Amino acid sequence: MTHHHPESNLIDSVMQLLTEHGLDYLGESFRLLLNEAMKIERARALQADPDERHPERRGDANGFKPKSVKTRLGEITFAVPQVRGEVAFYPSALERGVRSERALKLAVAEMYVQGVSTRKVTQVMQQLCGLQVTSTEVSRATTVLDEQLAAWRQRPLGETPDLLLDARYEKVRHGGVVISCAVLVAVGVMADGRREVLGVSVSLSEAEVHWRDFLQSLQERGLYGVRLVTSDDHAGLRAAREARLAGVAWQRCQFHLQ
C-alpha cells in the first residue's frame, strides 16, 4: 500500500477520518483557533490589546461569554469576547468559522498529520479573522495547537481487534535539504466497526527499524488485542510486524484506505 506518487489520497483519507469520526482533540483545536481569532478581532476593534494603554483605545475588554455551537464534531462551547465602551462588537470570526467549518477542520487535520506549521496557522487565522495577523498572534495560536498535537499523539490506546498499516512518501525539509520521507500510518478498526487513526509517524524510510519503533510506540501507549493486521508485504514492515505482533493473523491489502 505504499504510494510514491503525489496524487495518492492516503493523507486525504487520514484527514477525512480525523474530521468525520469525532476526534476530541480536533474539536478542541477548532475551538482554540476560533477563540484566538475572536480575541484578535476584539483587539482590532478596540484598537488596543486588553491590558495595553493606548490613546486611541475605543473601549475595554470585558471578559468572555460562553456560546455553544453544534458542529459535526459535536457541540463546542466557544469563549466569545465581550467589550464595554463606545464600540459595539460581535466577532465575525465565529460566524465565518462555523460557515467554513469543513474547510477549517480539514486544515486543522492537515496540521495534525503533517505537523503544525506557522504558514498553515497563518492561513487559517487570516481566513477566520478576515485580515492580516501578526507573527506574535500566529505564534500564540501555534503554541496552543502544538500542545494539542502532542496530547493527541500521546493519548492512551486500548483494545484494537483490526489494525491497518500503510505508508506514503512526502517531501520534507530535513537539515536544510528537501528529502523524501515515509509517512507511516496506523488505523484501528474497533469491535463496533468504528475506525480511528491511532498514530502517524514521519520516518526516513520504511526500513524495519522505523516500522518496529512505530509499532512499539503504539504498544507502549496501550495498544493490545490485535487479531488481524492488514498491510502490504513490504519487507521492512513484514519483519517489524513479525517482531512486534508475532502470531497475529495477517492479510495482504487489496485496496487503498478510504
C-alpha positions as CSV (number, residue, x, y, z in Angstrom):
1,M,0.0,0.0,0.0
2,T,3.0,2.3,-0.2
3,H,2.4,5.2,-2.6
4,H,5.2,7.3,-4.0
5,H,3.1,9.4,-6.4
6,P,1.8,12.8,-5.3
7,E,-1.8,12.1,-6.4
8,S,-2.2,9.3,-3.8
9,N,-5.0,10.1,-1.4
10,L,-3.8,8.5,1.8
11,I,-3.2,11.7,3.6
12,D,-6.6,13.0,2.4
13,S,-8.1,9.7,3.7
14,V,-6.4,10.1,7.1
15,M,-7.6,13.7,7.3
16,Q,-11.1,12.6,6.4
17,L,-11.0,10.0,9.2
18,L,-9.9,12.7,11.6
19,T,-12.6,15.1,10.6
20,E,-15.5,12.7,10.2
21,H,-15.1,10.5,13.3
22,G,-15.3,13.0,16.1
23,L,-11.7,13.2,17.2
24,D,-11.9,15.1,20.5
25,Y,-8.6,16.9,20.1
26,L,-9.6,18.1,16.6
27,G,-12.7,19.7,18.1
28,E,-10.6,21.3,20.8
29,S,-8.2,22.7,18.2
30,F,-11.1,24.1,16.2
31,R,-12.3,25.8,19.5
32,L,-8.8,27.2,20.3
33,L,-8.3,28.6,16.9
34,L,-11.7,30.4,16.9
35,N,-11.1,31.7,20.4
36,E,-7.8,33.1,19.4
37,A,-9.2,34.6,16.2
38,M,-12.0,36.3,18.2
39,K,-9.5,37.8,20.7
40,I,-7.5,39.2,17.8
41,E,-10.7,40.7,16.3
42,R,-11.6,42.3,19.6
43,A,-8.2,43.8,19.9
44,R,-8.5,45.3,16.4
45,A,-12.0,46.7,17.2
46,L,-10.7,48.3,20.5
47,Q,-7.5,49.4,18.7
48,A,-5.6,48.0,21.7
49,D,-4.8,44.7,23.4
50,P,-6.8,44.1,26.7
51,D,-4.1,45.4,29.0
52,E,-2.5,47.9,26.7
53,R,-2.7,51.7,27.3
54,H,-3.2,53.4,24.0
55,P,-4.5,57.0,23.3
56,E,-6.8,55.7,20.6
57,R,-8.4,52.9,22.6
58,R,-12.1,52.8,21.8
59,G,-13.3,50.8,24.8
60,D,-12.3,48.0,27.2
61,A,-12.2,44.2,27.2
62,N,-14.9,42.9,29.4
63,G,-14.2,39.2,29.7
64,F,-15.9,36.4,27.8
65,K,-19.3,34.9,27.4
66,P,-19.7,31.2,26.6
67,K,-21.6,30.3,23.4
68,S,-22.3,26.7,22.4
69,V,-22.5,25.8,18.7
70,K,-23.5,22.4,17.3
71,T,-21.0,21.1,14.7
72,R,-20.2,17.8,13.1
73,L,-17.5,17.4,15.8
74,G,-20.2,17.7,18.4
75,E,-21.3,20.7,20.5
76,I,-18.4,23.1,21.0
77,T,-18.5,25.9,23.6
78,F,-16.6,29.0,22.4
79,A,-15.5,31.9,24.6
80,V,-16.9,35.0,22.9
81,P,-15.0,38.2,23.8
82,Q,-17.1,41.0,25.4
83,V,-16.4,44.7,25.4
84,R,-17.6,47.8,27.1
85,G,-17.3,51.4,26.0
86,E,-18.1,53.2,22.8
87,V,-17.6,50.4,20.3
88,A,-20.2,47.8,19.5
89,F,-18.6,44.4,18.9
90,Y,-19.6,40.9,17.9
91,P,-16.9,38.7,16.3
92,S,-17.5,37.9,12.7
93,A,-14.8,35.2,13.1
94,L,-17.4,33.0,14.9
95,E,-19.9,33.2,12.1
96,R,-17.1,32.8,9.5
97,G,-15.7,29.8,11.3
98,V,-18.9,28.0,11.6
99,R,-19.8,28.8,8.0
100,S,-16.4,27.5,6.8
101,E,-16.3,24.6,9.3
102,R,-15.4,21.8,6.9
103,A,-12.6,23.7,5.2
104,L,-11.2,24.7,8.6
105,K,-11.5,21.2,10.0
106,L,-9.5,19.8,7.1
107,A,-6.9,22.5,7.6
108,V,-6.6,21.6,11.3
109,A,-6.4,17.9,10.4
110,E,-3.6,18.6,8.0
111,M,-1.7,20.2,10.8
112,Y,-2.1,17.0,12.8
113,V,-0.9,14.8,10.1
114,Q,2.0,16.9,8.8
115,G,2.8,18.9,11.9
116,V,1.7,22.3,13.0
117,S,3.3,24.9,10.6
118,T,3.4,28.6,11.0
119,R,2.3,29.0,7.4
120,K,-0.8,26.9,7.8
121,V,-1.8,28.5,11.1
122,T,-1.3,32.0,9.4
123,Q,-3.6,30.9,6.6
124,V,-6.3,29.6,8.9
125,M,-6.1,32.6,11.3
126,Q,-6.3,35.1,8.4
127,Q,-9.3,33.2,7.0
128,L,-11.0,33.4,10.4
129,C,-10.1,37.0,11.1
130,G,-10.6,38.3,7.6
131,L,-7.4,40.3,7.9
132,Q,-3.6,40.0,8.3
133,V,-2.3,38.6,11.5
134,T,1.0,39.4,13.2
135,S,3.8,36.9,13.9
136,T,3.1,37.2,17.7
137,E,-0.6,36.3,17.2
138,V,0.3,33.3,15.0
139,S,3.0,32.2,17.5
140,R,0.4,32.2,20.3
141,A,-2.0,30.1,18.2
142,T,0.8,27.7,17.1
143,T,1.8,27.1,20.7
144,V,-1.7,26.0,21.8
145,L,-2.0,23.8,18.8
146,D,1.4,22.2,19.4
147,E,0.2,21.3,22.9
148,Q,-3.0,19.7,21.5
149,L,-1.0,17.8,18.8
150,A,1.3,16.4,21.5
151,A,-1.7,15.3,23.5
152,W,-3.3,13.6,20.5
153,R,-0.1,11.8,19.6
154,Q,0.5,10.6,23.2
155,R,-3.1,9.7,24.1
156,P,-3.7,6.2,25.5
157,L,-4.9,3.4,23.2
158,G,-6.7,0.2,24.0
159,E,-8.1,-3.0,22.6
160,T,-8.0,-2.9,18.8
161,P,-9.1,-6.1,17.0
162,D,-8.1,-5.0,13.5
163,L,-5.0,-2.9,12.6
164,L,-4.4,-1.3,9.2
165,L,-0.9,-0.2,8.4
166,D,0.1,1.9,5.4
167,A,2.7,4.4,4.3
168,R,3.3,7.0,1.6
169,Y,6.2,9.3,0.7
170,E,6.2,13.1,1.1
171,K,8.8,15.8,0.5
172,V,10.2,17.0,3.9
173,R,12.8,19.6,4.7
174,H,15.4,17.9,6.9
175,G,18.7,19.6,7.8
176,G,18.2,22.3,5.3
177,V,17.6,19.9,2.5
178,V,14.4,18.7,1.0
179,I,14.3,14.9,1.0
180,S,11.6,12.2,0.5
181,C,10.4,10.7,3.8
182,A,7.9,7.9,4.7
183,V,4.7,8.8,6.5
184,L,3.7,5.7,8.5
185,V,0.1,5.5,9.4
186,A,-1.8,3.1,11.7
187,V,-5.6,2.9,11.6
188,G,-7.6,0.8,14.0
189,V,-10.9,-0.9,13.4
190,M,-12.7,-1.3,16.7
191,A,-15.2,-4.0,17.7
192,D,-18.1,-1.7,16.9
193,G,-16.7,-1.1,13.4
194,R,-15.6,2.4,14.1
195,R,-12.3,3.4,12.5
196,E,-9.7,5.6,14.3
197,V,-6.4,6.9,13.3
198,L,-4.1,5.6,16.1
199,G,-0.9,7.3,15.1
200,V,1.2,8.9,12.3
201,S,5.0,8.9,12.2
202,V,7.4,10.6,9.7
203,S,10.5,8.4,9.1
204,L,13.4,8.5,6.8
205,S,12.3,5.2,5.1
206,E,10.2,2.1,5.6
207,A,13.1,0.1,7.0
208,E,12.3,-2.4,9.6
209,V,13.7,-0.3,12.4
210,H,11.3,2.6,11.6
211,W,8.2,0.3,11.4
212,R,9.3,-1.6,14.5
213,D,9.8,1.6,16.5
214,F,6.4,2.9,15.3
215,L,4.6,-0.3,16.4
216,Q,6.4,-0.3,19.7
217,S,5.2,3.3,20.3
218,L,1.6,2.2,19.7
219,Q,2.0,-0.7,22.1
220,E,3.6,1.5,24.8
221,R,0.5,3.7,24.5
222,G,-1.7,0.7,25.4
223,L,-2.5,-1.0,22.0
224,Y,-3.5,-4.6,22.6
225,G,-5.9,-7.3,21.5
226,V,-4.9,-7.1,17.8
227,R,-6.3,-10.2,16.0
228,L,-5.7,-9.2,12.3
229,V,-3.2,-6.9,10.6
230,T,-3.9,-5.7,7.1
231,S,-0.9,-4.2,5.2
232,D,1.2,-4.6,2.1
233,D,4.1,-7.1,2.0
234,H,6.9,-4.6,2.2
235,A,10.0,-6.4,3.6
236,G,10.6,-3.8,6.4
237,L,7.0,-3.8,7.5
238,R,6.8,-7.6,7.4
239,A,9.9,-8.0,9.6
240,A,8.6,-5.4,12.1
241,R,5.2,-7.0,12.2
242,E,6.6,-10.4,12.9
243,A,8.8,-8.9,15.7
244,R,6.2,-6.8,17.4
245,L,3.0,-8.7,16.6
246,A,4.2,-12.3,16.5
247,G,1.4,-14.8,16.0
248,V,-1.2,-12.2,14.8
249,A,-3.0,-13.1,11.6
250,W,-2.1,-11.1,8.6
251,Q,-4.0,-10.2,5.4
252,R,-2.5,-8.5,2.4
253,C,-4.3,-5.4,1.4
254,Q,-6.4,-5.2,-1.7
255,F,-7.4,-1.6,-1.6
256,H,-6.4,1.9,-0.5
257,L,-7.5,3.4,2.8
258,Q,-10.7,5.4,2.1
